[in-house]
Amino acid sequence: MIQQTNLIARELAKGILQVAAGAKSEEDLRIGVEKLLEPALKELGITAQPRYEKKYRRTVLQSNLRSDAVYGHAIIEYEPPGKLATGKGVEDTTEQLQKYLSAEAGYGSKQQAALRRIVGIGLDGYSIFFLRYRGDKLRPVTPEQPLPRTQLALFEIEPVKEGFQRLGPYRVTDESISLFLLYLRALRRRPLTPEALAEEFGPKGGIAIQMVTTLYDKLLHHSNTKIETFFSEWDRTFGIVYGQDLAKANRSAMELAKAYGVTEVVELKPLLFTVHTYYALLMKFLAAEFASLQTGSLVSSLVADLPALTGDEIRGKLDELENGGLFNRLGIHNFLEGDFFGWYLSAWSKDLDESVREMAKALSDFEPATSTLEPEATRDLLKKLYQYLVPRELRHDLGEYYTPDWLAELVLNEVGYNGNPDERLIDPACGSGTFLVLAINRVKGYAEEHLLQEREVVDKILANIVGFDLNPLAVISARTNYLLALGNLARYKSPLDIPIYLCDSILTPSAYEKQQASYLTDYSIPSVVGEFHVPREIVERHQVDTLTTILEGCVRHGDSAEEFIERACRQLNFEGGLTESSLAALFDQILALERGGRNGIWARIIKNAFAPIFAGEFAYVVGNPPWVNWESLADEYREATKRLWESYGLFSLKGHVARLGGGKKDVAMLMLYSAMDSYLKDGGKLGFVITQTVFKTKGAGDGFRCFQLGKGDKLKVLQVNDLVELQPFEGASNRTSTVVLEKGKATEYPIDYALWQKTKPGRIAADSTLDDVEERTRRIDLAAQPVNVSERTSPWITARPKALSALEKVIGKSDYQAHAGACTWVNGVYWLRILER
């Protein structure tokens, strides 16, 4: 059910229909509608100074043009009531509006750019349509507003001559008039594009320099235990996400500092933490605007209100934002959970107040409805924005490479995902949500084709398209992108929980529990403040969400341990005595953190950590897992996951052979096996972007190529795409491939192996479409099988199918013994001269 109905649009639509019923001419309609528009726009906060009968002179040979009404960059053409009910009437009005739009945009080299900022609106009182200029390469675009499905079936959105595209006609309803009002507002403000945002909020702008330098100073010189705790937990997670080999990244820290005007002694992690905090706050502001728009409001705006508030009022608003209260009021319960980046509130000061005011002032000039009216302009908005905020060299040194949309589309195609909303899909390392957003778009297309109801569609999307990630910044980004992808479907579900969770998809609480002594009854969650233990009985009853809600509420209200246990007994209805003692210990632990000023996120982190246990099974697992070498993983994480590597057979070598290069394994291997084991149903398919070396290298890849979950299910490799020559990732020379496997069947050789080669020189742009990439490449169909057919885990040899049999006859043992070669693995070894004892 729609949470927030646009009463203004409803009343205006009702009034327009009444005017049309009594109008005898086009002039009657125009006068009546304009009288209704003035108070409606005023209530929406839109300052309108329309021009009527605006004259244009095209050429000496043509008569003057005179448009009915111009509102900024919106031109309204009124027609006699009922004219748009006929095809000829629609075509005549369209042709007239094209002339007005072209004249309004002027002539010369800049006309096309100007045309893209103008909309033409045809209205006869009963029907309405919108005319936009899309350029030469027209692609069908559907409006995000929930317009009547029967109208869409009758009047498809179609290109018209000279690069224009018409949306409608649609019946005059509260939905179509809501879109009408959206255009009137949006075209008066700056478009929300990554380039425009980067210009205003990037390191070359004063806002970023002011905010980052202030945050960096606060972080380095604070004496607050909460700030220290939040930074330490971020740092612990950082070691898992990025690894601990930061030599290159540390060298790039000076570039980051220079970009943001930081002149103090530079430390990479504190500086990156402050840049992440700045970026996270910008995302939260944007998400609040998107949520307000997509849940049905054209009025409410957090950023518009902030500059006029007092310092205490601003801090109060931000406190509500960081605690998720604002999003709760907008019907989104879990937008901010386990977020480390609200620490700045504990260092609040006048200079932070001024910085936030400047951010809000600048952002209020942008139009969040750009994502609805011009979805192509906001494509990859947050992804591109982050690339502008953090220098490319540093991102690459940290191993941050965003998955191009075309590569994700390829993986979805390979696994056969067609958008059926009943089929479940998960990305266990979702990053900014590229795979999830594309999957949602496929569901929306499927729903449109099969005439599915909006409420049914949004329920199934939220239940069946899920993402996990351990990077808190990525989770905020993914949740924002998920919300954007839902569009106005979000109106049909309130409250809603975005199924993106801050958790470790490999080392889940159950995995931790298995590595403890058998007599323990608790699941364990690690953190920088110690382990949290959750009773097995609560987990097995799927009551962790309820428990964490009780925990947070009791701690916030200052309840005693006895009051907590009484409430827990009543709501959880547990039976075991050990459960009660464990719950009491957990409450005491959280309460102690609260009293020590180190709480605020732990209950929500516990809740998110259990998401992998309750996620269920999926028909599809897709994604681009992190590529971090075993030796670069944080020491704590290597030790914690060691048993998993062994149980899946990924540690196939021992002794000095493993130490001298044969053990250079990638955590992507472990994630693939873990994901197939934990999330993929029998017969389901996994599609991953993964390093091509797992198929070709001896030693390190042997265990990976067993294609069996330890002693359990067998895995069948269906297809490999070798994309090494394409180098899909920005500025990187990774050996990229994609692989598709099916759970429950054994791998049979030879395997289909497609080698992609460029047919035109030059790098493939990251924002290319899959069609563009396929046009610029050719696929050579090869076959792959173990080089030693008697040893199924040996490296693969690839060739054309007929050539494989010939190669088998000449393959034998080499006289050359391979060695690891020159490397820098001993950088940590030093010779010391003892000066004294």
Beta strands, then each sheet from edge to edge (+ up, - down):
strand 1: 51-56
strand 2: 65-71
strand 3: 74-78
strand 4: 119-123
strand 5: 127-133
strand 6: 158-160
strand 7: 164-171
strand 8: 190-191
strand 9: 366-367
strand 10: 425-427
strand 11: 465-469
strand 12: 500-502
strand 13: 522-525
strand 14: 532-535
strand 15: 618-623
strand 16: 680-691
strand 17: 715-722
strand 18: 736-743
strand 19: 751-758
strand 20: 777-786
strand 21: 796-799
sheet 1: 1+ 2- 3+ 4+ 5- 7+ 6-
sheet 2: 8+ 9+
sheet 3: 12+ 11+ 10+ 15+ 16+ 18- 17+ 19+ 20- 21+
sheet 4: 13+ 14-
end
